[in-house]
Structures are given as structure tokens and as C-alpha cells.
């Protein structure tokens, strides 16, 4: 009995010492606040999955959350068109191009590279999960430095309505997921990640978000 | 019980109203029609996206929202493809009026319209 009390006290003591604190956006991404990028070019995503559709799903849904975060998003169909003329299909082929080139071509302050690491659908009886793993990197066209980055695995649950019959639900889930409209899922995943970017000049809270959550935490000893 | 439900409904309405008003821009069904146009590449899906762009421009004001970046620009791409270069340039000027930071690629696009 005494042993338990000692262990519990010890754990309480330990957790009292070290706490996890959220790192604010300013602390996590100081270069965003120094450079204040306005205009962003989004490159075609680097797709490491077997889901052929993932690149298209990403590129058609990213403009909305990125613009809503306050940035000028250079027309994505236009960027894709210009890059296709150069034979460029995804961001991996662009790594060696000097970043200033994107300022020259599109007037962009920064370039967004996106890697799709995972895009899977798992069936668990009446529930189906869509798991999406994405990595975002915003690179300055002035300094070629990383201004902001975020890597996330997001699980999105798609469920059919409860009909009262488990067998029916299982079939219904498989059918719903097969024809699931992935556009809203992709848009949601994009906005969840973009939630952590320091806001741009068209957002009403521009320059007021220094202490908002950056998606990163740190351990603090007291 | 009735009071509790009423409070809940009012609260829900309040929350959804807040969520809707947070957007800066009016997007209509933009990502869906763009996705369909990319995926199918048919005249029909192309026209649907074109119509959506027009709808965004004509209805944004009604919803008390702004026209998102790139919408006038995208519409001008359709017009240059059809050979309507004057109309395309007029739309590019509108994009510039809303978003002056787009100047460089608007100018690139305008000189392309003159060359053709």
C-alpha cells in the first residue's frame, strides 16, 4: 500500500515539474513575421501514395483554406498550366530551380511544397476511416529558407447512417466510402493543417496571432 | 425539458451562424467544380466550372463576402482560350484592382494576350 502512495506521489511530483506548453506561432515561425509573405505559389503535390487521385484532390481544395488564412494564392490552374508547359508535374522536379524564379514568373513571395505521404481507406465494420498524411513546407523566394512547415496524419471517419441492422450498415459503409466525396475531406484536412500558419494580410487577425497555437508543443520545467 | 431543448437549438443556431460568418470570401462550389473539371476534362464539366466562377463574382456581394484571389484571373484564362482577348484583359484588370500583389503574373498574361 505504502509503495503505491510513494509511486503516486512521485508521479504527481514529476508532472508538477514538467508541463507541456503550446508554442505560439511567433516563437515557432519567426521568419513568417519578419518576411510577411503575401503572395504564394502552390506547386503540384509530390504524391508518394498509390492513390492517383490524391494530387488533384489536393490542388483543387488548397486555394480555399490558404486564401481564407489571408494570403494571395496565385491562380492554381494557371501555375499548373505554366509548369506543365515546362514538363513539370510535381514539386519534386522543382527542388533544383532557384526560388527567385517563382518571384520572376508569378510575383510570389513564397512557394508551398506539399508531400502526400499517406492516403488510405480502412474499413472497420460500420465505420470507414480515411487516413491522410501530409507535409507542408513554405519556402521564401527571397532567401530560400523554410518560413513555415507542418506535418500531420489526419484520420477522417466516414459512417453510414444507423439503420438498426448491422449487416446493412456494413454494406452501406462500404458503398458510401467507395463513392465518398473526397473533396470535402481533402478541404478539411487542408484547413486543419493551414490552421497553424501565421495569418496573412487579408485576414482580420493579421499580426494579432503571435500567441495562437502553432501545432507544436514544448516541455517546460518549473 | 422544452426549455433545455430550446436553449440547445438557439445555441446551435448561434454556433453555426458564427461558423458561417467567419469566411472572408464567397466560394460557392468552387473546389468541387474545379475538381470535376480536372478529373473529367469534358466540355460539360468545364462549362460548369466557368458558370461557378461567374456565380462567385455575381453573388459575393449578396453574401457580404469578397471575391477570392484568382477568380477573375481564372475566368480570364477561359476568355483567352476562346480568343476573347479584350474581355480577358478587362478581367485581369479587375483581378489587379482587388489584388495589386498579382501585378507580375497579370502583366505576363496580358502580354501573352497581345501576342496571340
Boltz contact constraints between the chains, C-beta under 6 A:
constraints:
  - contact:
      token1: [A, 38]
      token2: [B, 101]
      max_distance: 6.0
  - contact:
      token1: [A, 39]
      token2: [B, 101]
      max_distance: 6.0
  - contact:
      token1: [A, 56]
      token2: [B, 38]
      max_distance: 6.0
  - contact:
      token1: [A, 60]
      token2: [B, 31]
      max_distance: 6.0
  - contact:
      token1: [A, 60]
      token2: [B, 34]
      max_distance: 6.0
  - contact:
      token1: [A, 60]
      token2: [B, 35]
      max_distance: 6.0
  - contact:
      token1: [A, 61]
      token2: [B, 31]
      max_distance: 6.0
  - contact:
      token1: [A, 64]
      token2: [B, 27]
      max_distance: 6.0
  - contact:
      token1: [A, 64]
      token2: [B, 31]
      max_distance: 6.0
  - contact:
      token1: [A, 67]
      token2: [B, 68]
      max_distance: 6.0
  - contact:
      token1: [A, 67]
      token2: [B, 69]
      max_distance: 6.0
  - contact:
      token1: [A, 68]
      token2: [B, 23]
      max_distance: 6.0
  - contact:
      token1: [A, 68]
      token2: [B, 24]
      max_distance: 6.0
  - contact:
      token1: [A, 72]
      token2: [B, 69]
      max_distance: 6.0
  - contact:
      token1: [A, 72]
      token2: [B, 99]
      max_distance: 6.0
  - contact:
      token1: [A, 72]
      token2: [B, 101]
      max_distance: 6.0
  - contact:
      token1: [A, 73]
      token2: [B, 69]
      max_distance: 6.0
  - contact:
      token1: [A, 73]
      token2: [B, 70]
      max_distance: 6.0
  - contact:
      token1: [A, 75]
      token2: [B, 70]
      max_distance: 6.0
  - contact:
      token1: [A, 75]
      token2: [B, 73]
      max_distance: 6.0
  - contact:
      token1: [A, 75]
      token2: [B, 74]
      max_distance: 6.0
  - contact:
      token1: [A, 77]
      token2: [B, 74]
      max_distance: 6.0
  - contact:
      token1: [A, 106]
      token2: [B, 105]
      max_distance: 6.0
  - contact:
      token1: [A, 107]
      token2: [B, 104]
      max_distance: 6.0
  - contact:
      token1: [A, 107]
      token2: [B, 105]
      max_distance: 6.0
  - contact:
      token1: [A, 183]
      token2: [B, 31]
      max_distance: 6.0
  - contact:
      token1: [A, 183]
      token2: [B, 32]
      max_distance: 6.0
  - contact:
      token1: [A, 183]
      token2: [B, 35]
      max_distance: 6.0
  - contact:
      token1: [A, 187]
      token2: [B, 31]
      max_distance: 6.0
